[in-house]
Amino acid sequence: MLTVQQKATEVQRASDQLLLQARSALDSTDQFFQDEGLDPAKVRGAFASLSTPEIESEAQAQLEQFNHVLAREMAQKRAELGLAPEGKSTSGGVKRHRPMV
């Protein structure tokens, strides 16, 4: 059975891999447009003109809502696993040596 640290490392590794795949896909997008005889900058400009401030603000609101739900779920999972809330240390820091009397 995996420990919490091992699970966290596994999740981190998977997310790093997904980011690499996303970056690779974005890089290949420019090549795709060039292969089709299109200027990638013009294509991005055409799609950018389709976006409106309302669409961007709605997307931002949805992203913030998603992040809020994610943070709440993470806090619940940490509580279920008996872990300290994020940002809190379970240790009291460095303990000073106390001489025996």
C-alpha positions, -999 to +999 in steps of 0.1 A: +000+000+000+013+034-009+020+060+018+006+095+015+040+108+005+043+082-023+008+091-035+016+128-035+048+120-055+028+099-079+003+127-085+031+153-089+048+131-115+015+125-134+008+163-134+043+171-147+037+146-175+004+161-184+020+196-185+047+183-208+021+168-231+001+200-231+032+221-240+041+196-267+006+198-282+008+236-282+041+235-299+028+211-325-001+234-332+021+260-348+036+233-369+002+221-379-009+255-391+024+260-410+019+226-427-016+237-438-001+269-453-015+292-426+003+318-405+001+307-369+001+343-356-028+352-379-048+322-368-043+331-331-053+367-339-085+355-356-094+333-326-085+361-302-110+384-320-138+359-311-132+364-274-150+391-255-145+406-221-177+388-210-164+354-221-131+360-204-147+371-171-170+341-172-141+318-178-122+334-150-152+330-126-155+294-135-117+289-129-120+305-095-150+284-086-131+252-097-101+262-076-123+269-046-140+235-049-106+218-054-092+235-023-122+224-002-119+188-014-082+188-007-088+201+028-115+174+034-091+147+021-063+160+044-087+159+073-098+123+064-062+112+063-054+129+096-029+153+080-024+189+092-042+216+072-021+230+044+003+256+056+003+243+092+031+223+106+025+194+129+058+198+146+065+226+170+096+235+151+131+229+164+131+218+200+157+233+222+179+210+243+168+212+279+195+201+304+185+175+329+184+189+365 
